[in-house]
Amino acid sequence: MAETKVAGRYAKALIELAIERGVLEEVKNDMELLVNTCNANRDLSAMLKNPVIHGYKKLAIMKQLFEKRMNKLSIAYIDIITRKSREPELEGIARQFMNLFKVNKGIQVAVITSVNGLDAKLRAEVLAILKNETKSEVELIEKVNKNLIGGFILRIGDKQFDASIAKSLRAIAKEFKASKN
């Protein structure tokens, strides 16, 4: 989902406020809860983006859902966002906040794509190697792609390592075509 510049600005303001108040971890957990709830219930996400539903109704629903489960700062922030009629951006703000949190904590995100996914032992080995190579904390996201045939593709930051059989086959086919000419 593409986040807007507005979401980025609001997320930056929220992270600065959370750091200032010393509740960064709690607010991160709240933003995670918001994103996970929106992912699990697309109706909530649609309601936030619906221009026909008044902001005060959206705020009442959000407070009913989250007031007892979130930090007071997070609830106050949701209130402000809703009063400024920016509630359609709320999910994007939460996603951007989580990205900024990772940057703030020096956590790098690695995406590994394989045919069948990783078992627990292999996942632990990959994480250990990545932590050692990057000298930082790493969040590993797994994806499955049956078209790889075998092997894996690892992407961390702007670097990608493709050790898939599909890539090897493409390289062989390209070499074969070049030698025919």
C-alpha positions in Angstrom: 0.0 0.0 0.0 1.4 3.3 -1.0 1.5 5.8 1.8 1.2 9.6 1.1 3.6 12.4 2.1 0.9 13.5 4.5 1.1 10.1 6.3 4.9 10.4 6.5 4.7 13.8 8.0 2.1 12.8 10.6 4.1 9.7 11.4 7.3 11.7 11.9 5.5 14.1 14.3 4.1 11.1 16.2 7.4 9.4 16.6 9.1 12.6 17.8 6.3 13.1 20.3 6.5 9.5 21.5 10.3 9.8 21.9 9.9 13.1 23.8 7.3 11.6 26.2 9.3 8.3 26.6 6.6 6.1 25.3 8.1 5.0 22.0 7.7 1.3 22.5 4.1 1.6 23.7 3.1 3.8 20.7 4.9 1.4 18.3 2.8 -1.5 19.8 -0.4 0.7 19.4 0.4 1.4 15.7 1.1 -2.3 15.1 -2.3 -3.1 16.7 -4.0 -0.6 14.5 -2.4 -1.9 11.3 -3.1 -5.6 12.3 -6.7 -4.7 13.1 -7.2 -3.0 9.8 -5.6 -5.9 8.0 -7.8 -8.4 9.8 -11.0 -6.3 9.3 -11.0 -4.6 6.0 -14.4 -3.0 7.0 -12.5 -0.9 9.6 -10.1 0.3 6.9 -13.0 1.0 4.5 -14.9 2.9 7.3 -11.9 5.2 7.9 -11.6 6.0 4.2 -15.4 6.5 3.7 -16.1 10.2 3.2 -19.9 9.7 3.9 -19.3 8.7 7.5 -18.8 11.7 9.8 -15.5 12.1 11.7 -17.2 12.1 15.1 -18.7 8.6 14.3 -15.3 7.3 13.2 -13.7 8.7 16.3 -16.4 7.0 18.5 -15.8 3.7 16.8 -12.0 4.0 17.1 -12.2 4.9 20.8 -14.6 2.0 21.5 -12.2 -0.3 19.8 -8.9 0.9 21.1 -9.3 3.2 24.1 -8.7 0.5 26.7 -5.9 -1.2 24.7 -3.8 1.8 23.7 -1.6 4.4 25.3 -3.2 7.7 26.1 -0.9 9.4 23.6 -2.0 7.1 20.8 -5.7 7.7 21.5 -5.1 11.5 21.7 -3.3 11.4 18.4 -6.1 9.4 16.7 -8.5 12.1 18.1 -6.4 14.9 16.6 -6.1 13.1 13.2 -9.8 12.5 13.1 -10.7 16.1 14.1 -8.4 17.3 11.3 -10.3 15.1 8.9 -7.2 13.0 8.2 -8.6 9.7 9.3 -8.4 8.2 5.8 -4.6 8.5 6.3 -4.6 6.8 9.8 -3.6 3.3 8.6 -0.8 4.8 6.4 0.4 6.9 9.3 0.6 3.8 11.4 2.6 1.9 8.7 4.9 4.9 8.3 5.4 5.1 12.0 6.5 1.5 12.1 9.0 2.2 9.3 10.4 5.2 11.2 10.6 3.1 14.4 12.8 0.6 12.6 15.0 3.3 11.3 15.2 4.9 14.8 16.2 1.5 16.4 18.6 0.6 13.6 16.5 -2.4 12.5 17.0 -3.5 8.9 14.3 -5.4 7.0 15.4 -8.4 4.9 13.0 -10.2 2.6 13.7 -13.8 1.7 11.7 -15.4 -1.1 11.9 -19.2 -1.5 9.8 -22.0 -2.9 8.6 -23.6 0.3 9.5 -21.1 3.0 12.1 -21.6 5.8 12.0 -24.1 8.7 12.9 -22.8 12.1 16.5 -24.0 12.0 17.2 -22.4 8.6 15.4 -19.2 9.6 17.7 -18.9 12.7 20.8 -19.5 10.6 19.8 -16.9 8.0 19.0 -14.4 10.8 22.4 -15.0 12.5 24.3 -14.6 9.2 22.4 -11.4 8.4 22.9 -9.9 11.8 26.6 -10.7 11.6 27.0 -9.2 8.1 25.0 -6.0 8.8 26.1 -5.5 12.4 22.6 -4.6 13.3 19.2 -6.0 14.3 17.4 -7.6 11.4 13.7 -8.3 10.8 13.3 -11.2 8.4 10.2 -11.3 6.2 9.5 -14.6 4.4 7.7 -14.9 1.0 6.9 -18.0 -1.0 7.2 -18.0 -4.8 6.8 -21.4 -6.5 8.2 -20.0 -9.8 11.7 -19.9 -8.3 11.9 -23.7 -8.7 14.5 -23.8 -6.0 17.0 -21.7 -4.2 16.1 -18.2 -2.8 16.2 -14.5 -3.4 17.4 -12.3 -0.5 16.7 -8.6 -0.5 18.0 -6.3 2.3 17.9 -2.5 1.8 18.8 -1.8 -1.8 20.8 -5.0 -2.3 19.5 -8.2 -3.7 21.1 -11.6 -3.9 19.4 -14.0 -6.3 20.4 -17.6 -5.8 17.3 -19.1 -7.4 17.3 -21.9 -10.0 15.0 -19.9 -12.2 17.7 -17.2 -12.5 20.3 -19.8 -13.3 18.0 -21.3 -16.0 17.4 -17.8 -17.5 21.2 -17.2 -17.6 21.8 -20.6 -19.3 19.0 -19.8 -21.9 20.5 -16.4 -22.6 24.0 -17.9 -23.0 22.6 -20.6 -25.3 20.8 -18.0 -27.5 24.0 -15.9 -27.7 26.1 -18.9 -28.8 23.6 -19.8 -31.6 24.1 -16.4 -33.2 
